[in-house]
Amino acid sequence: MHIFDRLDPLLLERRNAQLWNLAISVIVTLATGFALLLYPSAFQREVAFSGREMRGIFFSFCLLSVLIVSYLVDRQVAIRQLRRRLREEETRNGRLLLQSSMELLDNLPNFEHFQDRLAMEFRRSTIGLQPLSLIVVSLTPHVFANSDELSSVYGDAVKSIIQRMRSEDSLYRIRAGVFGVILPAASTADANRVSDRLAESVEQASGPGHLFSFELKTLNYPDQASSAHELESLAKNAFPAEVARAQAA
């Protein structure tokens, strides 16, 4: 039984077609055999019924067989049409998701906006004597065929980051594959807790196939930097430029 239970998911459609063809062939064979067995009784020998009754039984059986085979063929055609529509719907949804991911990346503030917001939050922190933290996220996608797939992967990761950010936090694109999250009034401990949530969410976004790997780094004022420029430099150089070039490729 285990031999016949082994199904390759990639060949599932073909196996389904084979089973349907087998079922239809078996029914046609049995119906043909039954008709051949009944034919002599219907047209040559009279047993318990008259010739007219046997002919009625014979033609009724033939009609029933035709109806059964017709029904199975009709169901097979309907299932194929349904699967075709589902594939078309999946393709359309995939295009919509890709478009939304690309729009999200295009609308994401770039490094210049990151510099401006960081300087503003730093002034706010120094005046209010509050800490300021950054989380730098680096994504390393696996090999993809084109830039559209890469944009889709980046978009999924960015969506997962946004879902776990605090309401006062803001997300920026520092460079290709590297994103920065500014956390106002967040200590190192607070930033580490947010980083753990982000790591969990990004891990889920990578999916069971692990579409990409990632790394997070936490930076804090005043623990690791004494100025906005130093924080900016640490965020910009958190990951080697070689990694960014590899990601962009």
Secondary structure, DSSP 8 states (H G I E B T S, - for coil): -HHHH---GGGHHHHHHHHHHHHHHHHHHHHHHHHHHHHHHHHT--SSS-HHHHHHHHHHHHHHHHHHHHHHHHHHHHHHHHHHHHHHHHHHHHHHHHHHHHHHHHHS--HHHHHHHHHHHHHHHHHHT--EEEEEEEEEE---SSHHHHHHHHHHHHHHHHHHS-TT-EEEEEETTEEEEEEET--HHHHHHHHHHHHHHHHHHTTTTT-EEEEEEEEEETTT-SSHHHHHHHHHTSS-HHHHHHHH-
